[in-house]
């Protein structure tokens, strides 16, 4: 057996086969949905996963306004942001955020599960979140994903 016949192949931007995936978020728990979408964005569901490159899929999430929280998180959880001014710390609950910007809940949850740094910022551009059932990526012909098949 020749030891040189076993070559390790590394995926990079040129040879990674990116695909468009469609995820329906209706009646999905936010954290569990976010962790599965983060796996799809990273590319961990592929056999040639390479941790240092963007080889994941482009993910479209529809019905982001119909996600659910378990327990009392809808009223008790707090999202904190800072405006940049003195005394500018703002607090909001998921109930208020669902009413105003329903896409921000999933975007925030998925962003927290991606790597920090340059790679994470690039992976964030591969995510599209829509509040309703309509999306603008029909031309990419996304494949519908069954989330029960992902780890």
PyMOL CGO cylinders between C-alpha atoms (Angstrom):
from pymol import cmd
from pymol.cgo import CYLINDER

trace = [
    CYLINDER, 0.00, 0.00, 0.00, 1.38, 3.36, -1.03, 0.3, 1, 1, 1, 1, 1, 1,
    CYLINDER, 1.38, 3.36, -1.03, 1.20, 5.98, 1.71, 0.3, 1, 1, 1, 1, 1, 1,
    CYLINDER, 1.20, 5.98, 1.71, 1.10, 8.79, -0.84, 0.3, 1, 1, 1, 1, 1, 1,
    CYLINDER, 1.10, 8.79, -0.84, -2.08, 7.50, -2.47, 0.3, 1, 1, 1, 1, 1, 1,
    CYLINDER, -2.08, 7.50, -2.47, -4.19, 8.90, 0.36, 0.3, 1, 1, 1, 1, 1, 1,
    CYLINDER, -4.19, 8.90, 0.36, -4.50, 12.60, -0.27, 0.3, 1, 1, 1, 1, 1, 1,
    CYLINDER, -4.50, 12.60, -0.27, -6.46, 14.87, 2.01, 0.3, 1, 1, 1, 1, 1, 1,
    CYLINDER, -6.46, 14.87, 2.01, -8.60, 17.24, 0.01, 0.3, 1, 1, 1, 1, 1, 1,
    CYLINDER, -8.60, 17.24, 0.01, -9.35, 20.66, 1.44, 0.3, 1, 1, 1, 1, 1, 1,
    CYLINDER, -9.35, 20.66, 1.44, -12.34, 22.63, 0.28, 0.3, 1, 1, 1, 1, 1, 1,
    CYLINDER, -12.34, 22.63, 0.28, -11.92, 26.26, -0.62, 0.3, 1, 1, 1, 1, 1, 1,
    CYLINDER, -11.92, 26.26, -0.62, -14.02, 28.93, -2.29, 0.3, 1, 1, 1, 1, 1, 1,
    CYLINDER, -14.02, 28.93, -2.29, -13.21, 27.64, -5.77, 0.3, 1, 1, 1, 1, 1, 1,
    CYLINDER, -13.21, 27.64, -5.77, -14.12, 23.98, -5.32, 0.3, 1, 1, 1, 1, 1, 1,
    CYLINDER, -14.12, 23.98, -5.32, -16.90, 24.15, -2.73, 0.3, 1, 1, 1, 1, 1, 1,
    CYLINDER, -16.90, 24.15, -2.73, -20.30, 23.35, -4.15, 0.3, 1, 1, 1, 1, 1, 1,
    CYLINDER, -20.30, 23.35, -4.15, -22.56, 25.96, -2.58, 0.3, 1, 1, 1, 1, 1, 1,
    CYLINDER, -22.56, 25.96, -2.58, -26.29, 25.40, -2.86, 0.3, 1, 1, 1, 1, 1, 1,
    CYLINDER, -26.29, 25.40, -2.86, -29.38, 27.36, -1.92, 0.3, 1, 1, 1, 1, 1, 1,
    CYLINDER, -29.38, 27.36, -1.92, -31.52, 25.86, 0.84, 0.3, 1, 1, 1, 1, 1, 1,
    CYLINDER, -31.52, 25.86, 0.84, -35.01, 26.91, 1.98, 0.3, 1, 1, 1, 1, 1, 1,
    CYLINDER, -35.01, 26.91, 1.98, -35.99, 26.52, 5.63, 0.3, 1, 1, 1, 1, 1, 1,
    CYLINDER, -35.99, 26.52, 5.63, -39.54, 27.04, 6.90, 0.3, 1, 1, 1, 1, 1, 1,
    CYLINDER, -39.54, 27.04, 6.90, -39.45, 28.44, 10.46, 0.3, 1, 1, 1, 1, 1, 1,
    CYLINDER, -39.45, 28.44, 10.46, -43.15, 28.01, 11.22, 0.3, 1, 1, 1, 1, 1, 1,
    CYLINDER, -43.15, 28.01, 11.22, -43.69, 26.53, 14.72, 0.3, 1, 1, 1, 1, 1, 1,
    CYLINDER, -43.69, 26.53, 14.72, -39.95, 25.95, 15.20, 0.3, 1, 1, 1, 1, 1, 1,
    CYLINDER, -39.95, 25.95, 15.20, -38.20, 26.68, 18.50, 0.3, 1, 1, 1, 1, 1, 1,
    CYLINDER, -38.20, 26.68, 18.50, -35.78, 29.57, 17.98, 0.3, 1, 1, 1, 1, 1, 1,
    CYLINDER, -35.78, 29.57, 17.98, -32.61, 28.10, 19.50, 0.3, 1, 1, 1, 1, 1, 1,
    CYLINDER, -32.61, 28.10, 19.50, -32.98, 24.67, 17.93, 0.3, 1, 1, 1, 1, 1, 1,
    CYLINDER, -32.98, 24.67, 17.93, -33.71, 26.17, 14.53, 0.3, 1, 1, 1, 1, 1, 1,
    CYLINDER, -33.71, 26.17, 14.53, -30.74, 28.54, 14.85, 0.3, 1, 1, 1, 1, 1, 1,
    CYLINDER, -30.74, 28.54, 14.85, -28.30, 25.74, 15.71, 0.3, 1, 1, 1, 1, 1, 1,
    CYLINDER, -28.30, 25.74, 15.71, -29.38, 23.68, 12.69, 0.3, 1, 1, 1, 1, 1, 1,
    CYLINDER, -29.38, 23.68, 12.69, -29.15, 26.67, 10.35, 0.3, 1, 1, 1, 1, 1, 1,
    CYLINDER, -29.15, 26.67, 10.35, -25.68, 27.48, 11.72, 0.3, 1, 1, 1, 1, 1, 1,
    CYLINDER, -25.68, 27.48, 11.72, -24.60, 23.94, 10.80, 0.3, 1, 1, 1, 1, 1, 1,
    CYLINDER, -24.60, 23.94, 10.80, -25.89, 24.49, 7.24, 0.3, 1, 1, 1, 1, 1, 1,
    CYLINDER, -25.89, 24.49, 7.24, -24.14, 27.88, 6.97, 0.3, 1, 1, 1, 1, 1, 1,
    CYLINDER, -24.14, 27.88, 6.97, -20.83, 26.49, 8.20, 0.3, 1, 1, 1, 1, 1, 1,
    CYLINDER, -20.83, 26.49, 8.20, -20.97, 23.46, 5.90, 0.3, 1, 1, 1, 1, 1, 1,
    CYLINDER, -20.97, 23.46, 5.90, -20.68, 20.91, 8.72, 0.3, 1, 1, 1, 1, 1, 1,
    CYLINDER, -20.68, 20.91, 8.72, -23.30, 18.75, 7.03, 0.3, 1, 1, 1, 1, 1, 1,
    CYLINDER, -23.30, 18.75, 7.03, -20.92, 18.10, 4.11, 0.3, 1, 1, 1, 1, 1, 1,
    CYLINDER, -20.92, 18.10, 4.11, -18.38, 15.29, 4.03, 0.3, 1, 1, 1, 1, 1, 1,
    CYLINDER, -18.38, 15.29, 4.03, -15.52, 17.56, 2.95, 0.3, 1, 1, 1, 1, 1, 1,
    CYLINDER, -15.52, 17.56, 2.95, -15.99, 20.11, 5.77, 0.3, 1, 1, 1, 1, 1, 1,
    CYLINDER, -15.99, 20.11, 5.77, -13.04, 22.45, 6.13, 0.3, 1, 1, 1, 1, 1, 1,
    CYLINDER, -13.04, 22.45, 6.13, -13.19, 24.67, 9.23, 0.3, 1, 1, 1, 1, 1, 1,
    CYLINDER, -13.19, 24.67, 9.23, -11.27, 27.64, 7.87, 0.3, 1, 1, 1, 1, 1, 1,
    CYLINDER, -11.27, 27.64, 7.87, -13.22, 28.24, 4.65, 0.3, 1, 1, 1, 1, 1, 1,
    CYLINDER, -13.22, 28.24, 4.65, -16.67, 29.38, 3.58, 0.3, 1, 1, 1, 1, 1, 1,
    CYLINDER, -16.67, 29.38, 3.58, -18.02, 26.17, 2.11, 0.3, 1, 1, 1, 1, 1, 1,
    CYLINDER, -18.02, 26.17, 2.11, -21.50, 26.16, 3.61, 0.3, 1, 1, 1, 1, 1, 1,
    CYLINDER, -21.50, 26.16, 3.61, -24.79, 26.66, 1.86, 0.3, 1, 1, 1, 1, 1, 1,
    CYLINDER, -24.79, 26.66, 1.86, -26.79, 29.81, 1.26, 0.3, 1, 1, 1, 1, 1, 1,
    CYLINDER, -26.79, 29.81, 1.26, -29.84, 29.57, 3.53, 0.3, 1, 1, 1, 1, 1, 1,
    CYLINDER, -29.84, 29.57, 3.53, -33.22, 31.27, 3.07, 0.3, 1, 1, 1, 1, 1, 1,
    CYLINDER, -33.22, 31.27, 3.07, -35.53, 31.29, 6.11, 0.3, 1, 1, 1, 1, 1, 1,
    CYLINDER, -35.53, 31.29, 6.11, -39.22, 32.06, 5.60, 0.3, 1, 1, 1, 1, 1, 1,
    CYLINDER, -39.22, 32.06, 5.60, -42.01, 32.57, 8.16, 0.3, 1, 1, 1, 1, 1, 1,
    CYLINDER, -42.01, 32.57, 8.16, -39.64, 34.05, 10.73, 0.3, 1, 1, 1, 1, 1, 1,
    CYLINDER, -39.64, 34.05, 10.73, -42.60, 35.77, 12.38, 0.3, 1, 1, 1, 1, 1, 1,
    CYLINDER, -42.60, 35.77, 12.38, -44.09, 32.38, 13.31, 0.3, 1, 1, 1, 1, 1, 1,
    CYLINDER, -44.09, 32.38, 13.31, -41.21, 31.06, 15.44, 0.3, 1, 1, 1, 1, 1, 1,
    CYLINDER, -41.21, 31.06, 15.44, -41.87, 30.11, 19.04, 0.3, 1, 1, 1, 1, 1, 1,
    CYLINDER, -41.87, 30.11, 19.04, -40.11, 30.23, 22.38, 0.3, 1, 1, 1, 1, 1, 1,
    CYLINDER, -40.11, 30.23, 22.38, -40.36, 27.60, 25.10, 0.3, 1, 1, 1, 1, 1, 1,
    CYLINDER, -40.36, 27.60, 25.10, -41.26, 28.40, 28.68, 0.3, 1, 1, 1, 1, 1, 1,
    CYLINDER, -41.26, 28.40, 28.68, -41.60, 32.06, 29.66, 0.3, 1, 1, 1, 1, 1, 1,
    CYLINDER, -41.60, 32.06, 29.66, -38.85, 33.30, 27.35, 0.3, 1, 1, 1, 1, 1, 1,
    CYLINDER, -38.85, 33.30, 27.35, -41.30, 35.29, 25.24, 0.3, 1, 1, 1, 1, 1, 1,
    CYLINDER, -41.30, 35.29, 25.24, -41.84, 37.76, 28.09, 0.3, 1, 1, 1, 1, 1, 1,
    CYLINDER, -41.84, 37.76, 28.09, -38.87, 37.19, 30.45, 0.3, 1, 1, 1, 1, 1, 1,
    CYLINDER, -38.87, 37.19, 30.45, -35.90, 37.08, 28.05, 0.3, 1, 1, 1, 1, 1, 1,
    CYLINDER, -35.90, 37.08, 28.05, -34.20, 40.42, 27.31, 0.3, 1, 1, 1, 1, 1, 1,
    CYLINDER, -34.20, 40.42, 27.31, -32.23, 41.56, 24.31, 0.3, 1, 1, 1, 1, 1, 1,
    CYLINDER, -32.23, 41.56, 24.31, -29.77, 44.32, 25.19, 0.3, 1, 1, 1, 1, 1, 1,
    CYLINDER, -29.77, 44.32, 25.19, -28.29, 46.81, 22.74, 0.3, 1, 1, 1, 1, 1, 1,
    CYLINDER, -28.29, 46.81, 22.74, -26.34, 50.02, 23.10, 0.3, 1, 1, 1, 1, 1, 1,
    CYLINDER, -26.34, 50.02, 23.10, -26.93, 53.14, 21.01, 0.3, 1, 1, 1, 1, 1, 1,
    CYLINDER, -26.93, 53.14, 21.01, -23.46, 54.58, 21.52, 0.3, 1, 1, 1, 1, 1, 1,
    CYLINDER, -23.46, 54.58, 21.52, -24.60, 57.52, 23.61, 0.3, 1, 1, 1, 1, 1, 1,
    CYLINDER, -24.60, 57.52, 23.61, -24.41, 57.97, 27.36, 0.3, 1, 1, 1, 1, 1, 1,
    CYLINDER, -24.41, 57.97, 27.36, -27.32, 56.22, 29.01, 0.3, 1, 1, 1, 1, 1, 1,
    CYLINDER, -27.32, 56.22, 29.01, -28.11, 54.62, 25.68, 0.3, 1, 1, 1, 1, 1, 1,
    CYLINDER, -28.11, 54.62, 25.68, -28.57, 51.05, 26.83, 0.3, 1, 1, 1, 1, 1, 1,
    CYLINDER, -28.57, 51.05, 26.83, -31.86, 49.71, 25.47, 0.3, 1, 1, 1, 1, 1, 1,
    CYLINDER, -31.86, 49.71, 25.47, -33.76, 46.59, 26.48, 0.3, 1, 1, 1, 1, 1, 1,
    CYLINDER, -33.76, 46.59, 26.48, -36.44, 44.71, 24.58, 0.3, 1, 1, 1, 1, 1, 1,
    CYLINDER, -36.44, 44.71, 24.58, -38.28, 41.40, 24.93, 0.3, 1, 1, 1, 1, 1, 1,
    CYLINDER, -38.28, 41.40, 24.93, -38.86, 38.83, 22.18, 0.3, 1, 1, 1, 1, 1, 1,
    CYLINDER, -38.86, 38.83, 22.18, -42.58, 39.70, 22.23, 0.3, 1, 1, 1, 1, 1, 1,
    CYLINDER, -42.58, 39.70, 22.23, -41.82, 43.33, 21.32, 0.3, 1, 1, 1, 1, 1, 1,
    CYLINDER, -41.82, 43.33, 21.32, -39.19, 42.31, 18.78, 0.3, 1, 1, 1, 1, 1, 1,
    CYLINDER, -39.19, 42.31, 18.78, -41.59, 39.88, 17.07, 0.3, 1, 1, 1, 1, 1, 1,
    CYLINDER, -41.59, 39.88, 17.07, -44.04, 42.73, 16.65, 0.3, 1, 1, 1, 1, 1, 1,
    CYLINDER, -44.04, 42.73, 16.65, -41.50, 45.24, 15.27, 0.3, 1, 1, 1, 1, 1, 1,
    CYLINDER, -41.50, 45.24, 15.27, -38.69, 43.28, 13.55, 0.3, 1, 1, 1, 1, 1, 1,
    CYLINDER, -38.69, 43.28, 13.55, -39.43, 39.53, 13.47, 0.3, 1, 1, 1, 1, 1, 1,
    CYLINDER, -39.43, 39.53, 13.47, -36.37, 38.74, 11.35, 0.3, 1, 1, 1, 1, 1, 1,
    CYLINDER, -36.37, 38.74, 11.35, -33.95, 40.14, 13.96, 0.3, 1, 1, 1, 1, 1, 1,
    CYLINDER, -33.95, 40.14, 13.96, -34.64, 37.33, 16.45, 0.3, 1, 1, 1, 1, 1, 1,
    CYLINDER, -34.64, 37.33, 16.45, -33.37, 34.60, 14.13, 0.3, 1, 1, 1, 1, 1, 1,
    CYLINDER, -33.37, 34.60, 14.13, -30.57, 36.75, 12.73, 0.3, 1, 1, 1, 1, 1, 1,
    CYLINDER, -30.57, 36.75, 12.73, -29.30, 37.48, 16.25, 0.3, 1, 1, 1, 1, 1, 1,
    CYLINDER, -29.30, 37.48, 16.25, -29.56, 33.84, 17.37, 0.3, 1, 1, 1, 1, 1, 1,
    CYLINDER, -29.56, 33.84, 17.37, -27.78, 32.45, 14.30, 0.3, 1, 1, 1, 1, 1, 1,
    CYLINDER, -27.78, 32.45, 14.30, -25.08, 35.13, 14.40, 0.3, 1, 1, 1, 1, 1, 1,
    CYLINDER, -25.08, 35.13, 14.40, -24.22, 34.10, 17.96, 0.3, 1, 1, 1, 1, 1, 1,
    CYLINDER, -24.22, 34.10, 17.96, -23.69, 30.49, 16.85, 0.3, 1, 1, 1, 1, 1, 1,
    CYLINDER, -23.69, 30.49, 16.85, -21.26, 31.30, 14.04, 0.3, 1, 1, 1, 1, 1, 1,
    CYLINDER, -21.26, 31.30, 14.04, -17.51, 31.84, 14.47, 0.3, 1, 1, 1, 1, 1, 1,
    CYLINDER, -17.51, 31.84, 14.47, -16.37, 35.29, 15.50, 0.3, 1, 1, 1, 1, 1, 1,
    CYLINDER, -16.37, 35.29, 15.50, -14.03, 37.17, 13.18, 0.3, 1, 1, 1, 1, 1, 1,
    CYLINDER, -14.03, 37.17, 13.18, -13.65, 37.39, 9.42, 0.3, 1, 1, 1, 1, 1, 1,
    CYLINDER, -13.65, 37.39, 9.42, -15.11, 33.97, 8.64, 0.3, 1, 1, 1, 1, 1, 1,
    CYLINDER, -15.11, 33.97, 8.64, -18.21, 34.62, 10.73, 0.3, 1, 1, 1, 1, 1, 1,
    CYLINDER, -18.21, 34.62, 10.73, -18.85, 37.93, 8.98, 0.3, 1, 1, 1, 1, 1, 1,
    CYLINDER, -18.85, 37.93, 8.98, -18.61, 36.23, 5.59, 0.3, 1, 1, 1, 1, 1, 1,
    CYLINDER, -18.61, 36.23, 5.59, -20.93, 33.43, 6.69, 0.3, 1, 1, 1, 1, 1, 1,
    CYLINDER, -20.93, 33.43, 6.69, -23.51, 35.99, 7.84, 0.3, 1, 1, 1, 1, 1, 1,
    CYLINDER, -23.51, 35.99, 7.84, -23.84, 37.21, 4.25, 0.3, 1, 1, 1, 1, 1, 1,
    CYLINDER, -23.84, 37.21, 4.25, -25.06, 33.74, 3.21, 0.3, 1, 1, 1, 1, 1, 1,
    CYLINDER, -25.06, 33.74, 3.21, -28.23, 34.05, 5.29, 0.3, 1, 1, 1, 1, 1, 1,
    CYLINDER, -28.23, 34.05, 5.29, -31.53, 35.59, 4.17, 0.3, 1, 1, 1, 1, 1, 1,
    CYLINDER, -31.53, 35.59, 4.17, -34.43, 35.85, 6.64, 0.3, 1, 1, 1, 1, 1, 1,
    CYLINDER, -34.43, 35.85, 6.64, -37.99, 36.79, 5.64, 0.3, 1, 1, 1, 1, 1, 1,
    CYLINDER, -37.99, 36.79, 5.64, -40.97, 37.42, 7.92, 0.3, 1, 1, 1, 1, 1, 1,
    CYLINDER, -40.97, 37.42, 7.92, -43.59, 36.00, 5.55, 0.3, 1, 1, 1, 1, 1, 1,
    CYLINDER, -43.59, 36.00, 5.55, -43.80, 33.05, 3.21, 0.3, 1, 1, 1, 1, 1, 1,
    CYLINDER, -43.80, 33.05, 3.21, -42.60, 35.05, 0.19, 0.3, 1, 1, 1, 1, 1, 1,
    CYLINDER, -42.60, 35.05, 0.19, -38.90, 35.43, -0.62, 0.3, 1, 1, 1, 1, 1, 1,
    CYLINDER, -38.90, 35.43, -0.62, -36.99, 37.06, -3.46, 0.3, 1, 1, 1, 1, 1, 1,
    CYLINDER, -36.99, 37.06, -3.46, -34.70, 34.16, -4.35, 0.3, 1, 1, 1, 1, 1, 1,
    CYLINDER, -34.70, 34.16, -4.35, -36.91, 32.13, -6.70, 0.3, 1, 1, 1, 1, 1, 1,
    CYLINDER, -36.91, 32.13, -6.70, -34.27, 32.45, -9.43, 0.3, 1, 1, 1, 1, 1, 1,
    CYLINDER, -34.27, 32.45, -9.43, -31.77, 30.46, -7.34, 0.3, 1, 1, 1, 1, 1, 1,
    CYLINDER, -31.77, 30.46, -7.34, -34.21, 27.50, -7.14, 0.3, 1, 1, 1, 1, 1, 1,
    CYLINDER, -34.21, 27.50, -7.14, -33.66, 26.71, -3.45, 0.3, 1, 1, 1, 1, 1, 1,
    CYLINDER, -33.66, 26.71, -3.45, -34.17, 23.17, -2.18, 0.3, 1, 1, 1, 1, 1, 1,
    CYLINDER, -34.17, 23.17, -2.18, -36.51, 22.74, 0.79, 0.3, 1, 1, 1, 1, 1, 1,
    CYLINDER, -36.51, 22.74, 0.79, -34.69, 21.28, 3.80, 0.3, 1, 1, 1, 1, 1, 1,
    CYLINDER, -34.69, 21.28, 3.80, -36.14, 18.84, 6.31, 0.3, 1, 1, 1, 1, 1, 1,
    CYLINDER, -36.14, 18.84, 6.31, -34.67, 19.98, 9.64, 0.3, 1, 1, 1, 1, 1, 1,
    CYLINDER, -34.67, 19.98, 9.64, -35.28, 16.59, 11.29, 0.3, 1, 1, 1, 1, 1, 1,
    CYLINDER, -35.28, 16.59, 11.29, -32.54, 15.08, 9.09, 0.3, 1, 1, 1, 1, 1, 1,
    CYLINDER, -32.54, 15.08, 9.09, -29.90, 17.45, 10.47, 0.3, 1, 1, 1, 1, 1, 1,
    CYLINDER, -29.90, 17.45, 10.47, -28.21, 16.26, 13.66, 0.3, 1, 1, 1, 1, 1, 1,
]
cmd.load_cgo(trace, "trace")
